[in-house]
Amino acid sequence: MGEQEVEIGGKQEDVMYTIKELPKIIADIDKAFEKVRPKKVTTLTVRTEPSGAQKQPTQEYPKIPRSQTPDEAVLNLLRD
């Protein structure tokens, strides 16, 4: 049931009867475990920006000059 497996075994007529009654059995089992089943709640919050003036970035990224070697790239980063 759910994430569990159910195996039906026995005489053929008993298995066939159980399969015939399976929808009722599943409903009964589902009802029996309803109180202990964890409730799944999902919340989605959507915030929209008002249309109009767009926000300016609060901080600009530094300009890093192109380097020929990794050593030179590190030195350029440290200089800025």
C-alpha positions as CSV (number, residue, x, y, z in Angstrom):
1,M,0.0,0.0,0.0
2,G,1.6,3.3,-1.0
3,E,5.2,2.5,-0.8
4,Q,4.6,-1.0,0.6
5,E,4.2,-4.3,-1.3
6,V,1.4,-6.7,-0.8
7,E,1.6,-10.4,-1.5
8,I,-1.5,-12.5,-2.0
9,G,-1.1,-16.2,-1.5
10,G,-3.3,-19.2,-0.8
11,K,-5.8,-21.4,-2.7
12,Q,-6.7,-20.2,-6.2
13,E,-10.3,-19.4,-5.2
14,D,-9.2,-17.5,-2.1
15,V,-6.7,-15.4,-4.2
16,M,-9.3,-14.7,-6.9
17,Y,-11.9,-13.6,-4.2
18,T,-9.3,-11.3,-2.6
19,I,-8.4,-9.8,-6.0
20,K,-12.2,-9.2,-6.6
21,E,-12.5,-7.5,-3.2
22,L,-9.2,-5.6,-3.5
23,P,-10.7,-2.2,-4.1
24,K,-12.8,-2.5,-0.9
25,I,-9.8,-3.8,1.0
26,I,-7.6,-1.0,-0.2
27,A,-10.2,1.6,0.8
28,D,-10.5,0.0,4.3
29,I,-6.7,0.0,4.8
30,D,-6.4,3.6,3.6
31,K,-9.1,4.7,6.0
32,A,-7.5,2.8,8.9
33,F,-4.1,4.6,8.4
34,E,-5.5,8.0,7.6
35,K,-4.9,9.4,11.1
36,V,-1.2,8.3,11.2
37,R,-0.3,9.3,7.6
38,P,1.8,12.4,7.5
39,K,0.1,15.4,5.9
40,K,1.9,16.8,2.9
41,V,1.5,20.6,2.6
42,T,3.1,22.7,-0.1
43,T,3.2,26.4,0.0
44,L,4.1,28.6,-2.9
45,T,4.7,32.3,-2.5
46,V,5.1,34.5,-5.6
47,R,6.2,38.1,-5.3
48,T,6.0,40.4,-8.2
49,E,8.0,43.6,-8.7
50,P,5.9,46.6,-9.6
51,S,6.3,47.6,-13.2
52,G,8.1,50.9,-13.7
53,A,11.5,51.9,-12.7
54,Q,14.0,49.1,-12.5
55,K,16.3,48.7,-9.6
56,Q,19.9,49.6,-10.2
57,P,22.5,47.0,-9.0
58,T,23.7,47.9,-5.5
59,Q,27.2,46.8,-6.3
60,E,29.1,46.6,-9.6
61,Y,31.4,43.7,-10.3
62,P,35.1,44.6,-10.7
63,K,36.6,44.7,-14.2
64,I,39.3,42.1,-14.5
65,P,41.7,42.4,-17.4
66,R,42.3,39.4,-19.6
67,S,45.4,37.3,-18.7
68,Q,47.7,35.1,-20.7
69,T,48.5,32.7,-17.8
70,P,46.9,31.6,-14.6
71,D,49.6,33.3,-12.5
72,E,49.0,36.6,-14.2
73,A,45.2,36.2,-13.6
74,V,45.8,35.7,-9.9
75,L,48.1,38.7,-9.8
76,N,45.4,40.8,-11.6
77,L,42.8,39.8,-9.1
78,L,45.0,40.7,-6.2
79,R,45.9,44.1,-7.6
80,D,42.3,45.3,-7.9
